Every structure is written in structure tokens, then in C-alpha cells.
Amino acid sequence: MIGLEKDGGLWTVTIDRQDRANSLTAGMLADLADIFEAAQEARCVILTGRGRVFSAGADLEEAHAGLATSAVWERLSTAVATLPGLSVAALNGTLAGGATGMVLACDLRLAVPSANFFYPVMKNGFLPQPSDPVRMSALIGPAKTKLILMGGQKITAQEALSYGLIDRIVDPEDLIDTAHGICAATLAARPDIATGIKALCR
């Protein structure tokens, strides 16, 4: 359910559980964390999904059985955030719930026009993972973070772009090519220069 393609220094990680809106099980999260922890050698990593939804967040049955408060979410987002290479989330559709954490931890976020963004953690009776509000606030500010997390608002791709939650809206047929194009300069650069620039941007 988690695909990995390696093309030299470019890794592409794909969530593929389309029959369940790419909702994440404990096993899938562990696989994602393993991949991103191993991706220290990658120059660029693209994170995407198959189908019309990027991810609906946690599998609901597993969420209520304990997955919603599992440490694996923080393990995954930390692995993404600490990559020395460039990370690009190519959101093929809606992003919801706990899946937001790994996307916030990426360096760049692209989304298709039909994508919506919401994080109904309060409605479902859980706290967000600790790093998620911090990273979201760094991107869009505390007020808009509260609008999403406490106001329960679902925002459109255009709103997400205006907030700074995503960096570009891209037509679906161009999504992966656009991500590749963004990665091209980093892949062509000297590795120490590319990682040095990323370190300076933190």
C-alpha cells in the first residue's frame, strides 16, 4: 500500500489504498517512517498518492483502537522534517486529519485544484500530534491554524494557497512532472551545496 520508486537520487513515495481514500493504518505509517528514515541518502523525495484523495488520515477503526494517539505519527513527521534532501508533497487530492503532519514536514507542497484541507481532530476527540500545530502556525500563523484545528473549517486549494499552506496549485495531469521539474535543480547541484542551502533556510 506504500510504493517506493528510486531513480538515482530521486525517491518517489506513493500512498495507494484507493478503496479506503488512502486512509493510513499502523502498518502503512510504519512503512512510511521506515522509508523516510532510510531516505537520508536521497537528494529529493516526492510524496504523493494514487486516486482522487491524497489521504483521509487515520483509518477510522484503527484510530479509535489507539492509532490516533500513537507515537508513529511523530516518528514519521520527524523523519520527513530532518531529511537533508529536498522534500516535495505532490497532493493529488484532499488532505485530511493526521496525514497533514507528514505534509507539513515537507519542504514544499503542491496540490491539485480540487484538493480540500481539513483536520477534524477536535471533533473526533483527540489532540493533534504535538509538532503539527507548531509547523502549521509557522506556515500560516496562529489564527488560521486555530481556524482549521479549532474552528473545524475545511479550506479549498485556493484558500490554502492564499494562506501559505501550499506553494502552488497544479493541474492533475501536470502534478508529478511539476514536482520533477522543481527537483531537477537540486538533483543537478553539488550535494553539499544543496544540503547547505537547505540548512540555511531552516
C-alpha positions, 0 to 999 in steps of 0.5 A, a space after each residue: 500500500 506504500 510504493 517506493 520508486 528510486 531513480 538515482 537520487 530521486 525517491 518517489 513515495 506513493 500512498 495507494 489504498 484507493 478503496 479506503 481514500 488512502 486512509 493510513 493504518 499502523 502498518 502503512 505509517 510504519 512503512 512510511 517512517 521506515 522509508 523516510 528514515 532510510 531516505 537520508 541518502 536521497 537528494 529529493 523525495 516526492 510524496 504523493 498518492 494514487 486516486 482522487 484523495 491524497 489521504 483521509 488520515 487515520 483509518 477510522 477503526 484503527 484510530 479509535 483502537 489507539 492509532 490516533 494517539 500513537 507515537 508513529 505519527 511523530 516518528 514519521 513527521 520527524 523523519 520527513 522534517 530532518 531529511 537533508 534532501 529536498 522534500 516535495 508533497 505532490 497532493 493529488 487530492 484532499 488532505 485530511 486529519 493526521 496525514 497533514 503532519 507528514 505534509 507539513 514536514 515537507 519542504 514544499 507542497 503542491 496540490 491539485 485544484 480540487 484538493 480540500 484541507 481539513 483536520 477534524 481532530 477536535 471533533 473526533 476527540 483527540 489532540 493533534 500530534 504535538 509538532 503539527 500545530 507548531 509547523 502549521 502556525 509557522 506556515 500560516 500563523 496562529 489564527 488560521 491554524 486555530 481556524 482549521 484545528 479549532 474552528 473545524 473549517 475545511 479550506 479549498 486549494 485556493 484558500 490554502 494557497 492564499 494562506 501559505 499552506 501550499 506553494 502552488 496549485 497544479 493541474 492533475 495531469 501536470 502534478 508529478 512532472 511539476 514536482 520533477 521539474 522543481 527537483 531537477 535543480 537540486 538533483 543537478 547541484 553539488 550535494 553539499 551545496 544543496 544540503 547547505 542551502 537547505 540548512 540555511 533556510 531552516 
